Amino acid sequence: MFISEVGEALMMGLPLVSQKKVDESNHLFARVLGQGIGRGLYHAYHKMLGFYETLANQNIVAKYNVQRLYLVL
């Protein structure tokens, strides 16, 4: 499960999170994926991990999601 809504965060047992935190996580994911996908899935995945792990230090939604972000080829 990848959290992209406040209700999903609650359903997965995270403490109450703001829409701002969810949006911050969603927007970073979309922006970095969009920037990296043209160079290939492997590149996009590793670029995503770097940015998302940094955000995870201050965003519980990103922390939850980065722990579940896998590349399967």
C-alpha positions in Angstrom: 0.0 0.0 0.0 1.3 3.4 -1.0 -0.3 6.3 0.9 -1.6 9.1 -1.3 -4.6 10.3 0.8 -5.1 11.3 4.4 -7.8 8.5 4.8 -5.3 5.9 3.6 -2.7 7.1 6.2 -5.3 6.6 8.9 -6.3 3.2 7.5 -2.7 2.1 7.6 -2.3 3.2 11.3 -0.3 6.3 10.9 -1.1 9.1 13.3 -3.3 11.9 12.0 -1.4 13.6 9.2 -2.2 16.8 7.4 -3.2 17.1 3.8 -0.1 19.3 3.4 2.2 16.3 4.3 0.3 14.0 1.9 0.5 16.6 -0.9 4.2 17.1 -0.2 4.9 13.4 -0.6 2.7 13.1 -3.7 4.2 16.1 -5.4 7.8 15.0 -4.8 7.0 11.5 -6.1 5.4 12.8 -9.2 8.0 15.5 -9.9 11.0 13.2 -9.5 9.5 10.3 -11.3 8.6 12.6 -14.2 12.1 14.0 -14.4 13.8 10.6 -14.3 11.5 8.3 -16.3 12.9 9.6 -19.6 16.3 8.1 -18.7 14.8 4.7 -17.8 13.0 3.0 -15.0 16.2 2.0 -13.1 17.5 5.6 -13.1 14.1 7.0 -12.1 13.8 4.5 -9.2 17.2 5.3 -7.8 16.7 9.0 -8.2 13.3 8.6 -6.4 14.9 6.7 -3.5 17.4 9.5 -2.9 14.9 12.3 -2.9 12.2 10.3 -1.0 14.6 9.2 1.7 15.6 12.8 2.4 12.0 13.8 2.6 11.2 10.8 4.9 13.3 12.4 7.6 10.6 15.1 8.1 7.5 13.6 6.5 5.9 10.4 8.0 3.9 9.7 4.8 7.1 9.7 2.7 8.8 7.5 5.4 6.0 5.0 5.1 6.0 5.0 1.3 9.8 4.8 0.9 9.8 1.7 3.0 7.5 0.1 0.4 9.0 1.4 -2.8 10.5 -1.5 -4.8 11.6 -1.9 -8.4 10.7 -5.2 -9.9 12.1 -5.9 -13.4 
